[in-house]
Structures are given as structure tokens and as C-alpha cells.
Amino acid sequence: MRIKVDKADQMFSWYVRKRDDHCMRCLSPVGYNLKGQPNTHENSHYFGRRKENTRYDPENCDTLCTACHVTWGSEDREDYRDFKIKQLGEEGFKNLMIRSYLTKKKDRAASYIYAKTLYDSIPSLE
């Protein structure tokens, strides 16, 4: 079952793709539209979006091209896990895992404001 993508999800996805600026697996560059918004690649959640507590956690998300997202999202989870441990360290990965199992009440308005603040904190490419 697909999870609905709302304004907060879209803004957070733009933030992650702008932050990384390339696929974290194959290094292909993110493309941008005329407004400077990312229009290629995808925001990959290591712990899925159903886990509300890490849905908008920058440490849980990475930019991946579609092919790499398919690979790390289903075919080669062990390689993705190794990448996350290298990226965050053993302790950071364990803390992320713990956070993913904690519960959090949905608040899309607050999540949108948080995502927009993160997005705006990255300098424009112009």
C-alpha cells in the first residue's frame, strides 16, 4: 500500500535532494527545474515513512537515483545498511534505529515548517 505524499513530504524530499546534490550510491547529479527545485532522483528513507518518528529525520534519508533506490530499497539492503553505518558510525546507526521504534504523533503543519526551515538553510545554486 502506498503512503500519501503531502506538502511536508514534498518539502522534506526537496531538502534531502538539495542537501546531497547527487545519488549517494552511484554519484549521479541531481537535476533542478527553473525554480531551483530538485526534479530528478528520490528521497530514500532507510527506515520507511510509516515510522513517523524518523520520517522527517535527516539522518534517516539519502538521495538516490531511481535505479539505486530500487537496489538499496529491496534488492541489497545489506549494502545500504553498511553505507548508513559508515555514514553515521555504529553508535549513530544504533541511535537512528532506536528513534525509528519510538512513537510520535503526526503533525503535518509542524513537519512542513521544519522541512521548509531545513530547505531554506541550504544556499541557492544560483
C-alpha positions as CSV (number, residue, x, y, z in Angstrom):
1,M,0.0,0.0,0.0
2,R,1.4,3.4,-1.0
3,I,1.7,6.2,1.6
4,K,0.3,9.5,0.5
5,V,2.8,12.3,-0.2
6,D,1.8,15.6,1.3
7,K,3.3,19.1,1.3
8,A,5.6,18.3,4.2
9,D,6.9,15.1,2.5
10,Q,7.5,17.1,-0.8
11,M,9.4,19.9,1.0
12,F,11.5,17.4,3.0
13,S,12.3,15.5,-0.2
14,W,13.4,18.7,-1.8
15,Y,15.6,19.4,1.2
16,V,17.3,16.0,1.1
17,R,17.9,16.1,-2.6
18,K,19.3,19.6,-2.5
19,R,21.5,18.8,0.6
20,D,23.1,15.8,-1.1
21,D,23.0,17.1,-4.7
22,H,23.9,13.6,-6.1
23,C,22.9,10.0,-5.7
24,M,24.7,8.7,-2.6
25,R,25.3,5.3,-4.3
26,C,26.3,6.0,-7.9
27,L,27.1,9.7,-7.6
28,S,24.8,10.8,-10.5
29,P,24.0,14.5,-10.1
30,V,20.5,15.8,-9.1
31,G,18.8,17.9,-11.8
32,Y,16.9,21.1,-11.0
33,N,13.9,22.9,-12.6
34,L,13.9,26.6,-13.4
35,K,12.7,27.4,-9.9
36,G,15.8,25.7,-8.5
37,Q,13.8,22.8,-7.1
38,P,15.2,19.2,-7.5
39,N,13.3,17.4,-10.2
40,T,15.3,14.2,-10.5
41,H,16.3,11.5,-8.0
42,E,14.3,10.4,-4.9
43,N,14.5,10.7,-1.2
44,S,15.2,7.3,0.3
45,H,14.2,6.6,3.9
46,Y,16.3,3.9,5.4
47,F,13.6,3.2,7.9
48,G,10.4,3.6,5.9
49,R,8.0,6.5,6.0
50,R,5.5,4.5,8.1
51,K,7.8,5.1,11.0
52,E,6.6,8.6,11.9
53,N,9.4,9.4,14.3
54,T,12.1,9.1,11.6
55,R,10.0,10.2,8.6
56,Y,11.5,13.7,8.7
57,D,14.8,12.8,10.3
58,P,17.7,14.0,8.0
59,E,19.9,11.1,9.3
60,N,17.4,8.6,8.0
61,C,17.3,9.9,4.5
62,D,19.5,9.9,1.5
63,T,19.3,11.0,-2.1
64,L,19.2,8.1,-4.6
65,C,18.5,7.8,-8.3
66,T,15.6,5.6,-9.2
67,A,17.8,2.6,-10.1
68,C,19.8,2.8,-6.9
69,H,16.6,3.3,-4.8
70,V,15.3,0.1,-6.2
71,T,18.5,-1.7,-5.5
72,W,19.0,-0.4,-1.9
73,G,15.3,-0.4,-1.2
74,S,14.7,-4.0,-1.8
75,E,17.5,-6.0,-3.5
76,D,20.6,-5.1,-1.5
77,R,19.5,-3.9,2.0
78,E,22.8,-5.1,3.5
79,D,24.8,-2.8,1.3
80,Y,22.5,0.1,2.3
81,R,23.0,-0.8,6.0
82,D,26.7,-0.8,5.6
83,F,26.5,2.6,3.9
84,K,24.4,4.0,6.8
85,I,26.9,2.6,9.4
86,K,29.8,4.2,7.5
87,Q,27.8,7.5,7.2
88,L,26.6,7.7,10.8
89,G,29.0,5.4,12.7
90,E,27.9,2.4,14.8
91,E,26.6,4.5,17.6
92,G,24.8,6.9,15.3
93,F,23.1,4.0,13.4
94,K,22.0,2.4,16.7
95,N,20.5,5.7,17.8
96,L,18.7,6.1,14.5
97,M,17.3,2.5,14.9
98,I,16.1,3.3,18.4
99,R,14.5,6.5,17.2
100,S,12.7,4.6,14.4
101,Y,10.9,2.4,17.0
102,L,9.7,5.4,19.1
103,T,6.2,6.7,18.5
104,K,5.3,10.3,17.6
105,K,2.1,12.0,16.9
106,K,1.5,13.2,13.3
107,D,1.7,17.0,13.0
108,R,2.0,17.8,9.3
109,A,1.9,21.6,9.8
110,A,4.9,21.4,12.1
111,S,6.6,18.9,9.9
112,Y,6.2,21.2,6.9
113,I,7.6,24.2,8.8
114,Y,10.6,22.0,9.9
115,A,11.2,20.8,6.4
116,K,10.9,24.3,4.9
117,T,13.4,25.6,7.5
118,L,15.9,22.9,6.6
119,Y,15.4,23.5,2.8
120,D,15.8,27.3,3.2
121,S,19.0,26.8,5.2
122,I,20.8,25.4,2.1
123,P,22.3,28.2,-0.1
124,S,20.7,28.5,-3.5
125,L,22.6,27.1,-6.5
126,E,22.3,30.5,-8.4
